[in-house]
Amino acid sequence: MNFLSDFQAGLGIALQFDNLLYCFAGVALGTVIGMLPGIGALSTISMLLPLTFYMEPTGAIIMLAGIFYGAQYGGSTASILMNIPGTATNAVTCLDGYPMAKNGRAGVALGMTTIVSFIGGSFSILLLMFLAPLIADVAISFQAPEYFAVILFGLVAASTMASGSVVKGLAMVTVGIVLGLVGLDLNTGVPRFQFGFVEMSDGLSIVALAMGLFGVAEILYNLMNTDGSPFKVQDVTMRSLMPTRQDVKTATAPTIRGMIIGAACGILPGTGATIASFLSYATEKRLSRHPEKFGTGIIEGIAAPEAANNASVQSAFIPTLSLGIPGDAVMAVMLGALMIHGIAPGPALVTQQPELFWGLIMSFWIGNLFLLLLNLPLIGLFVRILKIPYDALYIAMLVFICLGVYSIRNNVFDIFVVVFFGIVGVAMILGRYPAAPLLLGFLLGPMLEENMRRALLVSRGDFSIFVHGPVSATFIVLSVLVLAYGLGRPAMGFLQKMRSRPA
């Protein structure tokens, strides 16, 4: 009965005119941003964080979430029509989507991706509705040692299980934790790492950090690698979007497998939508009776990864909302948005603020319906957006970034912080240092320190308190195993290379 009442209350909040408007604006903007290669949902959400400072918390999170899962829909358009992924999660869609477009089936590919994206997202919303409250009920009894162990596991998993160098990921997490320590000590009030700047007494701004690393850095990097001219794309009609009955039959099983893989990857910290889409594609290729056809333009090659990446995006909200542990950089920014509004993420959010939690979930259903209605009849209009000159677009974005970060505290120092981290972000891209672990470390580092010190105060300095309880001990062991696995992969690869060299 409580579930039904929460469901009805959440639906009433989601159907409020302001929240409907924010939801529609979020998914529409996310669709457009996802189509434009090189921008991405993360950069857009980071740039819009200052705007949400003046909004109601529920409407702000609804709009930011709409941008996130809306970008997954839009990202497939550039992948199919231009062989350029709008977002990293849509990269695998290029493998069969673009060949389908060259074979004259671009409309069918776009229509199918919209349908399977809706199915994958809906599946994960159901999981969110049932799993998040259960996890929150268990986590509400957590003490400081349990929180420390869970946060530690999230940081280790996010830095070692993602693609790229494990050592670089761990290094970036460490840098993020150090940046999170800037400001006044929570217990003693002693300034730390301020270097004489009074403006840093309250710590570095999450908005300035995120906008620098993901907004300015991406813009500068893309300006270095493009001439600013618009892309040439083919037009798509509404009639060409309808898949055949055979297409639907062929795509059914891959869609089901893809959404299950995507939901599982979204729940696990450090995996995310990119890994989910590639894993689902590899699974379909392995299960297929004709694996040689993959890459030539078959419907299974787009149905599975598109269902997976949308399922992953929605299911990523499960650990973020129920435990307060973000699994990737976008979830970390969403967590920061909650903190800006004075909302403590975690089990208390689900149990003490059910209006926000259930209103957000109901908005996911509405947002997915909006996306279905937007992407099918208006696909021709969205395709024309790809013809916007990039040089004009990026200049406007840089101006809005500076205005946005200044408007939060009316402090010029924050603009310098954005510029500094924008330059650092470009250097990290060129050096292939991942920015997502740094942001996760920045957000979770203070929480990790607070719970560690609280636990040690209770135990009077005895570190064994972290392995006394079954929950904390389990997550400590999991952290060690994940770390050993992550560091063991490159070591084993190096040994195999050395053995294969001729004497």
SULTANOR-V187359 format. One record per pair of residues at least 12 apart in sequence whose ideal C-beta (glycine too) atoms are under 6 Angstrom apart, sorted by the first residue. I is the first residue (numbers start at 0). GAP is how many residues later the second one is. If there is no record, write none. Layout:
I,GAP ; I,GAP
This chain:
5,348 ; 5,352 ; 9,348 ; 9,349 ; 9,351 ; 9,352 ; 10,351 ; 12,342 ; 12,346 ; 13,345 ; 13,348 ; 13,349 ; 13,352 ; 17,41 ; 18,40 ; 18,43 ; 21,37 ; 21,40 ; 21,41 ; 22,39 ; 22,43 ; 22,340 ; 22,343 ; 22,344 ; 23,346 ; 24,38 ; 25,37 ; 25,40 ; 25,41 ; 26,39 ; 26,43 ; 26,340 ; 26,343 ; 26,344 ; 28,38 ; 29,36 ; 29,37 ; 29,40 ; 29,41 ; 30,39 ; 30,42 ; 30,43 ; 31,353 ; 32,38 ; 33,37 ; 33,40 ; 33,41 ; 33,52 ; 33,53 ; 34,39 ; 34,42 ; 34,43 ; 34,51 ; 36,41 ; 36,47 ; 36,49 ; 37,184 ; 39,47 ; 40,26 ; 40,27 ; 40,30 ; 41,172 ; 41,287 ; 41,288 ; 42,171 ; 42,172 ; 42,175 ; 43,23 ; 44,19 ; 44,22 ; 44,288 ; 45,164 ; 45,165 ; 45,168 ; 45,169 ; 45,287 ; 46,164 ; 46,168 ; 46,354 ; 48,158 ; 49,157 ; 49,354 ; 49,357 ; 49,358 ; 51,285 ; 52,355 ; 56,284 ; 56,286 ; 57,298 ; 57,301 ; 60,299 ; 61,301 ; 63,270 ; 63,273 ; 65,301 ; 67,262 ; 68,244 ; 70,16 ; 71,237 ; 71,238 ; 71,241 ; 72,44 ; 72,298 ; 72,302 ; 73,12 ; 74,12 ; 74,15 ; 75,14 ; 75,17 ; 75,37 ; 75,230 ; 78,14 ; 78,15 ; 78,18 ; 79,17 ; 79,21 ; 79,26 ; 79,29 ; 79,30 ; 80,20 ; 80,152 ; 81,149 ; 81,151 ; 82,15 ; 87,186 ; 88,184 ; 88,185 ; 88,188 ; 88,220 ; 91,185 ; 91,186 ; 91,189 ; 91,213 ; 92,209 ; 92,212 ; 94,200 ; 94,206 ; 95,201 ; 95,202 ; 95,205 ; 95,206 ; 96,12 ; 96,205 ; 98,197 ; 98,198 ; 99,197 ; 102,194 ; 105,130 ; 106,129 ; 106,133 ; 106,134 ; 107,135 ; 108,193 ; 109,131 ; 109,269 ; 110,130 ; 110,132 ; 111,131 ; 112,189 ; 112,193 ; 113,261 ; 113,262 ; 115,139 ; 115,187 ; 115,190 ; 115,191 ; 116,189 ; 116,193 ; 117,250 ; 117,254 ; 118,136 ; 119,139 ; 119,142 ; 119,187 ; 119,190 ; 119,191 ; 120,189 ; 120,193 ; 120,247 ; 122,136 ; 122,188 ; 123,139 ; 123,187 ; 123,190 ; 123,191 ; 124,189 ; 124,239 ; 126,136 ; 126,188 ; 127,189 ; 127,190 ; 127,233 ; 128,232 ; 130,187 ; 131,186 ; 131,189 ; 131,190 ; 132,217 ; 134,187 ; 135,186 ; 135,211 ; 135,214 ; 135,215 ; 138,184 ; 138,208 ; 139,207 ; 139,211 ; 143,307 ; 143,310 ; 143,311 ; 144,310 ; 144,320 ; 144,321 ; 144,324 ; 144,327 ; 145,325 ; 145,326 ; 146,304 ; 147,303 ; 147,304 ; 147,307 ; 148,323 ; 148,326 ; 148,327 ; 149,325 ; 150,293 ; 150,296 ; 150,297 ; 151,327 ; 152,322 ; 152,325 ; 152,326 ; 153,115 ; 153,171 ; 154,18 ; 154,289 ; 155,323 ; 155,326 ; 155,327 ; 156,112 ; 156,113 ; 156,325 ; 157,111 ; 157,112 ; 157,279 ; 157,282 ; 158,14 ; 158,278 ; 159,322 ; 159,326 ; 160,109 ; 160,110 ; 161,108 ; 163,270 ; 165,320 ; 165,321 ; 167,265 ; 168,265 ; 168,268 ; 171,261 ; 171,262 ; 171,265 ; 171,266 ; 172,264 ; 172,268 ; 174,263 ; 175,262 ; 175,265 ; 175,266 ; 176,264 ; 176,268 ; 178,25 ; 178,263 ; 179,262 ; 179,265 ; 179,266 ; 181,18 ; 181,21 ; 181,22 ; 182,19 ; 182,20 ; 198,214 ; 204,209 ; 205,130 ; 206,198 ; 206,201 ; 207,197 ; 207,206 ; 207,209 ; 207,210 ; 208,212 ; 209,123 ; 210,190 ; 210,194 ; 210,207 ; 211,206 ; 211,209 ; 211,210 ; 212,208 ; 212,212 ; 212,222 ; 214,186 ; 215,206 ; 216,205 ; 216,208 ; 216,209 ; 218,175 ; 218,178 ; 219,206 ; 220,205 ; 220,208 ; 222,171 ; 225,164 ; 227,161 ; 227,162 ; 227,163 ; 229,157 ; 229,159 ; 230,155 ; 232,150 ; 232,153 ; 235,143 ; 235,144 ; 235,147 ; 246,52 ; 249,49 ; 250,48 ; 250,52 ; 253,30 ; 253,46 ; 253,49 ; 253,50 ; 254,48 ; 254,52 ; 257,22 ; 257,46 ; 257,49 ; 257,50 ; 258,48 ; 258,52 ; 260,15 ; 260,18 ; 260,19 ; 260,47 ; 261,14 ; 261,46 ; 261,49 ; 261,50 ; 262,48 ; 262,52 ; 264,47 ; 265,46 ; 265,49 ; 265,50 ; 266,48 ; 266,51 ; 268,58 ; 271,56 ; 272,36 ; 272,39 ; 272,40 ; 275,32 ; 275,33 ; 275,36 ; 276,28 ; 276,31 ; 276,32 ; 279,24 ; 279,25 ; 279,28 ; 280,23 ; 280,24 ; 283,16 ; 283,20 ; 315,15 ; 321,28 ; 323,21 ; 323,22 ; 327,108 ; 328,107 ; 328,110 ; 331,107 ; 331,108 ; 331,111 ; 334,108 ; 401,13 ; 404,13
